[in-house]
Each structure stands twice: as structure tokens, then as C-alpha cells.
Amino acid sequence: MGKAMQTQSITIELPEPVMRQLMRIAAATQQPIEALVTQSVLSNLPPSVDNAPSELQADLLAMQRLSIEDLYAIAQAPADAEVCDRQTELLERHEDNQLTPEERQELTQLRQTADYLMLRKAYAWSLIRWRGHKLPALQDLPTPA
């Protein structure tokens, strides 16, 4: 088991139906209501940015204030086709050990840029879901041109 978390107390008022449901689940699972409430809160918080690269954390946290429309725009933003083509070209040359030191650095930068784009997109989708919106099926997502 993981190490025990330090706790703090908070008093909240729950509607009677929610409290009854918690009591039924607590009895059925033989868990304290406090554990169920903690689990519910933890599973319904916005995604943590703690494991994201430090240079992206502030940007990801700022995304929590964006409108749902802005989040969808980020989530569905296409990658730049020219940048993708350049990265593919460099990767092919990398496989053949034909990159100059400058091209290796460029490839590293392009990989990082692509990783950050994907992380921002994934975080936008997770915020969209956290806000209660249904995520589209994979086949309904826009495909790159």
C-alpha cells in the first residue's frame, strides 16, 4: 500500500438521495463513507499536471479556465503538415544514419513540439470529459489531410 496521505477536514452538505446512495455503497462494499467520498472527489478532479513537463504545467493549468469551445479547438487542432513532412524526412534520414548534428537537434526539437501538441490535445480532451461532455468516437475525430 502507498503511504498515508495527510488529511484535512471539510464539512459539506449533501442532498439526502446522495447520502442514501453513499450509505448503500458503503454497506455493500464494507467501506467507510469517508473513503467513498474521497474516492469520488479524486476521480472527479480535473486531471493533474504534476507529471507533465514543468515548462508546460502553467499552460495546462491555464487551459482549465478556457471555454468548452476553446478546448475543442485545441483538442481538434491539426498538426502542421509541413512540420510533419519535415519530421518524417528527418526520421527516415535518421534511420540511415545520415543526419548532421544540426538536423539531429532539429529532429529533437520537432519531436518535443509534437509531444507537447499531443499532450495539450490530450489534456483538452480530458478537460472536456471532466466538464461532463461526451467524447467523440475515434472514427468521428478529424483525420489529418
C-alpha atoms as an extended CHARMM CRD file, in Angstrom:
* protein
*
       145  EXT
         1         1  MET       CA              0.0000000000        0.0000000000        0.0000000000  PROA      1               0.0000000000
         2         2  GLY       CA              1.0280000000        3.6060000000       -0.5980000000  PROA      2               0.0000000000
         3         3  LYS       CA              1.9820000000        5.9040000000        2.2120000000  PROA      3               0.0000000000
         4         4  ALA       CA             -0.8520000000        7.5470000000        4.1270000000  PROA      4               0.0000000000
         5         5  MET       CA             -1.8870000000       10.9930000000        2.9880000000  PROA      5               0.0000000000
         6         6  GLN       CA             -2.1370000000       13.8300000000        5.4100000000  PROA      6               0.0000000000
         7         7  THR       CA             -5.8090000000       14.7290000000        5.7440000000  PROA      7               0.0000000000
         8         8  GLN       CA             -7.8520000000       17.8110000000        6.4640000000  PROA      8               0.0000000000
         9         9  SER       CA            -11.4830000000       18.0260000000        7.4750000000  PROA      9               0.0000000000
        10        10  ILE       CA            -14.1990000000       19.7350000000        5.4950000000  PROA      10              0.0000000000
        11        11  THR       CA            -17.8920000000       19.8860000000        6.2210000000  PROA      11              0.0000000000
        12        12  ILE       CA            -20.2460000000       19.6500000000        3.2760000000  PROA      12              0.0000000000
        13        13  GLU       CA            -23.9650000000       19.2560000000        2.9660000000  PROA      13              0.0000000000
        14        14  LEU       CA            -25.1160000000       16.5030000000        0.6330000000  PROA      14              0.0000000000
        15        15  PRO       CA            -28.6100000000       16.0240000000       -0.7050000000  PROA      15              0.0000000000
        16        16  GLU       CA            -30.4490000000       13.1640000000        1.0220000000  PROA      16              0.0000000000
        17        17  PRO       CA            -30.5120000000       10.9290000000       -2.0970000000  PROA      17              0.0000000000
        18        18  VAL       CA            -26.7320000000       11.2430000000       -2.4630000000  PROA      18              0.0000000000
        19        19  MET       CA            -26.2290000000       10.4020000000        1.1880000000  PROA      19              0.0000000000
        20        20  ARG       CA            -28.5180000000        7.3690000000        0.9140000000  PROA      20              0.0000000000
        21        21  GLN       CA            -26.5980000000        6.1700000000       -2.1410000000  PROA      21              0.0000000000
        22        22  LEU       CA            -23.2850000000        6.5870000000       -0.3250000000  PROA      22              0.0000000000
        23        23  MET       CA            -24.6380000000        4.6530000000        2.6510000000  PROA      23              0.0000000000
        24        24  ARG       CA            -25.8590000000        1.7940000000        0.4060000000  PROA      24              0.0000000000
        25        25  ILE       CA            -22.4980000000        1.5970000000       -1.3740000000  PROA      25              0.0000000000
        26        26  ALA       CA            -20.6100000000        1.7800000000        1.9260000000  PROA      26              0.0000000000
        27        27  ALA       CA            -22.6670000000       -1.0820000000        3.3360000000  PROA      27              0.0000000000
        28        28  ALA       CA            -22.3680000000       -3.1770000000        0.1690000000  PROA      28              0.0000000000
        29        29  THR       CA            -18.6080000000       -2.6680000000       -0.1500000000  PROA      29              0.0000000000
        30        30  GLN       CA            -17.8570000000       -2.5560000000        3.5830000000  PROA      30              0.0000000000
        31        31  GLN       CA            -16.0060000000        0.7380000000        3.1920000000  PROA      31              0.0000000000
        32        32  PRO       CA            -16.3360000000        3.8770000000        5.2890000000  PROA      32              0.0000000000
        33        33  ILE       CA            -18.3670000000        6.6580000000        3.6930000000  PROA      33              0.0000000000
        34        34  GLU       CA            -15.3240000000        8.9360000000        4.0130000000  PROA      34              0.0000000000
        35        35  ALA       CA            -13.3330000000        6.6030000000        1.7580000000  PROA      35              0.0000000000
        36        36  LEU       CA            -16.1000000000        6.6310000000       -0.8530000000  PROA      36              0.0000000000
        37        37  VAL       CA            -16.3570000000       10.4170000000       -0.7730000000  PROA      37              0.0000000000
        38        38  THR       CA            -12.5710000000       10.7560000000       -1.0710000000  PROA      38              0.0000000000
        39        39  GLN       CA            -12.5370000000        8.3200000000       -3.9980000000  PROA      39              0.0000000000
        40        40  SER       CA            -15.3790000000       10.2240000000       -5.6890000000  PROA      40              0.0000000000
        41        41  VAL       CA            -13.6700000000       13.5870000000       -5.2620000000  PROA      41              0.0000000000
        42        42  LEU       CA            -10.3220000000       12.2760000000       -6.5000000000  PROA      42              0.0000000000
        43        43  SER       CA            -11.8440000000       10.6600000000       -9.5630000000  PROA      43              0.0000000000
        44        44  ASN       CA            -13.7500000000       13.8250000000      -10.4330000000  PROA      44              0.0000000000
        45        45  LEU       CA            -10.9920000000       16.3960000000      -10.0980000000  PROA      45              0.0000000000
        46        46  PRO       CA             -9.5560000000       17.8680000000      -13.2600000000  PROA      46              0.0000000000
        47        47  PRO       CA             -6.5430000000       15.9200000000      -14.4690000000  PROA      47              0.0000000000
        48        48  SER       CA             -3.3170000000       16.6260000000      -12.6060000000  PROA      48              0.0000000000
        49        49  VAL       CA             -0.4640000000       18.3370000000      -14.4230000000  PROA      49              0.0000000000
        50        50  ASP       CA              2.1370000000       17.1370000000      -11.9290000000  PROA      50              0.0000000000
        51        51  ASN       CA              3.6360000000       14.6010000000      -14.3500000000  PROA      51              0.0000000000
        52        52  ALA       CA              3.7220000000       16.9930000000      -17.3160000000  PROA      52              0.0000000000
        53        53  PRO       CA              6.9870000000       18.6900000000      -18.2740000000  PROA      53              0.0000000000
        54        54  SER       CA              7.4900000000       21.6550000000      -15.9470000000  PROA      54              0.0000000000
        55        55  GLU       CA              7.5860000000       24.1030000000      -18.8630000000  PROA      55              0.0000000000
        56        56  LEU       CA              4.0460000000       23.0180000000      -19.8550000000  PROA      56              0.0000000000
        57        57  GLN       CA              2.3760000000       22.8980000000      -16.4470000000  PROA      57              0.0000000000
        58        58  ALA       CA              1.3200000000       26.5600000000      -16.3260000000  PROA      58              0.0000000000
        59        59  ASP       CA             -0.0920000000       26.3390000000      -19.8600000000  PROA      59              0.0000000000
        60        60  LEU       CA             -2.0650000000       23.1980000000      -18.9960000000  PROA      60              0.0000000000
        61        61  LEU       CA             -3.4080000000       24.7320000000      -15.7940000000  PROA      61              0.0000000000
        62        62  ALA       CA             -4.4640000000       27.8330000000      -17.7330000000  PROA      62              0.0000000000
        63        63  MET       CA             -6.4630000000       25.5770000000      -20.0490000000  PROA      63              0.0000000000
        64        64  GLN       CA             -8.8030000000       24.8470000000      -17.1210000000  PROA      64              0.0000000000
        65        65  ARG       CA            -10.1710000000       28.4020000000      -17.4970000000  PROA      65              0.0000000000
        66        66  LEU       CA            -10.8760000000       28.0920000000      -21.2260000000  PROA      66              0.0000000000
        67        67  SER       CA            -14.3460000000       27.8190000000      -22.6860000000  PROA      67              0.0000000000
        68        68  ILE       CA            -15.5190000000       24.4570000000      -23.9520000000  PROA      68              0.0000000000
        69        69  GLU       CA            -15.2880000000       25.8270000000      -27.4940000000  PROA      69              0.0000000000
        70        70  ASP       CA            -11.6460000000       26.7930000000      -26.9750000000  PROA      70              0.0000000000
        71        71  LEU       CA            -10.8970000000       23.3500000000      -25.5360000000  PROA      71              0.0000000000
        72        72  TYR       CA            -12.4780000000       21.6750000000      -28.5590000000  PROA      72              0.0000000000
        73        73  ALA       CA            -10.3600000000       23.9080000000      -30.8210000000  PROA      73              0.0000000000
        74        74  ILE       CA             -7.1820000000       22.7580000000      -29.0590000000  PROA      74              0.0000000000
        75        75  ALA       CA             -8.2710000000       19.1080000000      -28.9700000000  PROA      75              0.0000000000
        76        76  GLN       CA             -9.0580000000       19.0500000000      -32.6780000000  PROA      76              0.0000000000
        77        77  ALA       CA             -6.2110000000       21.2490000000      -33.8880000000  PROA      77              0.0000000000
        78        78  PRO       CA             -4.3660000000       19.6160000000      -36.7640000000  PROA      78              0.0000000000
        79        79  ALA       CA             -0.6180000000       19.3000000000      -36.7640000000  PROA      79              0.0000000000
        80        80  ASP       CA              1.1940000000       21.4780000000      -39.2910000000  PROA      80              0.0000000000
        81        81  ALA       CA              1.5630000000       19.3420000000      -42.4350000000  PROA      81              0.0000000000
        82        82  GLU       CA              4.9090000000       20.8960000000      -43.4190000000  PROA      82              0.0000000000
        83        83  VAL       CA              6.3250000000       20.2500000000      -39.9600000000  PROA      83              0.0000000000
        84        84  CYS       CA              5.0960000000       16.6340000000      -40.0940000000  PROA      84              0.0000000000
        85        85  ASP       CA              6.6540000000       16.1760000000      -43.5230000000  PROA      85              0.0000000000
        86        86  ARG       CA              9.9750000000       17.5860000000      -42.2960000000  PROA      86              0.0000000000
        87        87  GLN       CA              9.9120000000       15.3320000000      -39.2390000000  PROA      87              0.0000000000
        88        88  THR       CA              9.1970000000       12.2850000000      -41.4260000000  PROA      88              0.0000000000
        89        89  GLU       CA             12.0630000000       13.2390000000      -43.7370000000  PROA      89              0.0000000000
        90        90  LEU       CA             14.4650000000       13.6000000000      -40.8100000000  PROA      90              0.0000000000
        91        91  LEU       CA             13.3020000000       10.3350000000      -39.2500000000  PROA      91              0.0000000000
        92        92  GLU       CA             13.9360000000        8.4730000000      -42.4940000000  PROA      92              0.0000000000
        93        93  ARG       CA             17.3910000000       10.0010000000      -42.7650000000  PROA      93              0.0000000000
        94        94  HSD       CA             17.9990000000        9.2240000000      -39.0790000000  PROA      94              0.0000000000
        95        95  GLU       CA             17.2900000000        5.5290000000      -39.7330000000  PROA      95              0.0000000000
        96        96  ASP       CA             20.0100000000        5.6000000000      -42.3820000000  PROA      96              0.0000000000
        97        97  ASN       CA             22.4230000000        7.4830000000      -40.0830000000  PROA      97              0.0000000000
        98        98  GLN       CA             22.5470000000       10.4370000000      -42.4800000000  PROA      98              0.0000000000
        99        99  LEU       CA             21.7430000000       13.3330000000      -40.1490000000  PROA      99              0.0000000000
       100       100  THR       CA             24.0580000000       16.2300000000      -39.4710000000  PROA      100             0.0000000000
       101       101  PRO       CA             24.3640000000       17.3810000000      -35.8600000000  PROA      101             0.0000000000
       102       102  GLU       CA             22.1030000000       20.3510000000      -36.7070000000  PROA      102             0.0000000000
       103       103  GLU       CA             19.4820000000       18.0240000000      -38.1810000000  PROA      103             0.0000000000
       104       104  ARG       CA             19.6370000000       15.8150000000      -35.0860000000  PROA      104             0.0000000000
       105       105  GLN       CA             18.9250000000       18.8590000000      -32.9600000000  PROA      105             0.0000000000
       106       106  GLU       CA             16.1150000000       19.8930000000      -35.3220000000  PROA      106             0.0000000000
       107       107  LEU       CA             14.5960000000       16.3980000000      -35.0850000000  PROA      107             0.0000000000
       108       108  THR       CA             14.7780000000       16.5230000000      -31.2950000000  PROA      108             0.0000000000
       109       109  GLN       CA             13.0050000000       19.8980000000      -31.3130000000  PROA      109             0.0000000000
       110       110  LEU       CA             10.3510000000       18.6550000000      -33.7420000000  PROA      110             0.0000000000
       111       111  ARG       CA              9.7220000000       15.5780000000      -31.5670000000  PROA      111             0.0000000000
       112       112  GLN       CA              9.3510000000       17.7570000000      -28.4900000000  PROA      112             0.0000000000
       113       113  THR       CA              6.9810000000       20.1090000000      -30.3180000000  PROA      113             0.0000000000
       114       114  ALA       CA              4.8850000000       17.1370000000      -31.4930000000  PROA      114             0.0000000000
       115       115  ASP       CA              4.8760000000       15.6480000000      -27.9820000000  PROA      115             0.0000000000
       116       116  TYR       CA              3.7490000000       18.9520000000      -26.4750000000  PROA      116             0.0000000000
       117       117  LEU       CA              0.9980000000       19.3220000000      -29.0850000000  PROA      117             0.0000000000
       118       118  MET       CA             -0.2790000000       15.8220000000      -28.3170000000  PROA      118             0.0000000000
       119       119  LEU       CA             -0.1040000000       16.4710000000      -24.5720000000  PROA      119             0.0000000000
       120       120  ARG       CA             -2.0900000000       19.7140000000      -24.9460000000  PROA      120             0.0000000000
       121       121  LYS       CA             -4.6550000000       17.9180000000      -27.1250000000  PROA      121             0.0000000000
       122       122  ALA       CA             -4.9870000000       15.0290000000      -24.6700000000  PROA      122             0.0000000000
       123       123  TYR       CA             -5.3300000000       17.4390000000      -21.7560000000  PROA      123             0.0000000000
       124       124  ALA       CA             -8.0050000000       19.4020000000      -23.6340000000  PROA      124             0.0000000000
       125       125  TRP       CA             -9.9430000000       16.1750000000      -24.2460000000  PROA      125             0.0000000000
       126       126  SER       CA             -9.6240000000       15.2170000000      -20.5750000000  PROA      126             0.0000000000
       127       127  LEU       CA            -10.9410000000       18.6400000000      -19.5040000000  PROA      127             0.0000000000
       128       128  ILE       CA            -13.8230000000       18.3300000000      -21.9630000000  PROA      128             0.0000000000
       129       129  ARG       CA            -14.7170000000       14.9710000000      -20.4380000000  PROA      129             0.0000000000
       130       130  TRP       CA            -14.2450000000       16.2980000000      -16.8940000000  PROA      130             0.0000000000
       131       131  ARG       CA            -16.7580000000       19.0340000000      -17.6510000000  PROA      131             0.0000000000
       132       132  GLY       CA            -19.3080000000       16.3670000000      -18.4980000000  PROA      132             0.0000000000
       133       133  HSD       CA            -19.1750000000       16.4350000000      -22.2770000000  PROA      133             0.0000000000
       134       134  LYS       CA            -19.1870000000       13.1790000000      -24.1870000000  PROA      134             0.0000000000
       135       135  LEU       CA            -16.0510000000       12.4410000000      -26.1700000000  PROA      135             0.0000000000
       136       136  PRO       CA            -16.4970000000       11.5770000000      -29.8370000000  PROA      136             0.0000000000
       137       137  ALA       CA            -15.8230000000        8.0590000000      -31.0500000000  PROA      137             0.0000000000
       138       138  LEU       CA            -12.3890000000        7.5700000000      -32.5780000000  PROA      138             0.0000000000
       139       139  GLN       CA            -13.8390000000        7.2450000000      -36.0840000000  PROA      139             0.0000000000
       140       140  ASP       CA            -15.6250000000       10.6040000000      -35.6400000000  PROA      140             0.0000000000
       141       141  LEU       CA            -12.4250000000       12.5310000000      -34.9460000000  PROA      141             0.0000000000
       142       142  PRO       CA            -10.9760000000       14.6310000000      -37.7650000000  PROA      142             0.0000000000
       143       143  THR       CA             -8.1970000000       12.9010000000      -39.6620000000  PROA      143             0.0000000000
       144       144  PRO       CA             -5.0590000000       14.6220000000      -40.8900000000  PROA      144             0.0000000000
       145       145  ALA       CA             -5.1320000000       15.6980000000      -44.5220000000  PROA      145             0.0000000000
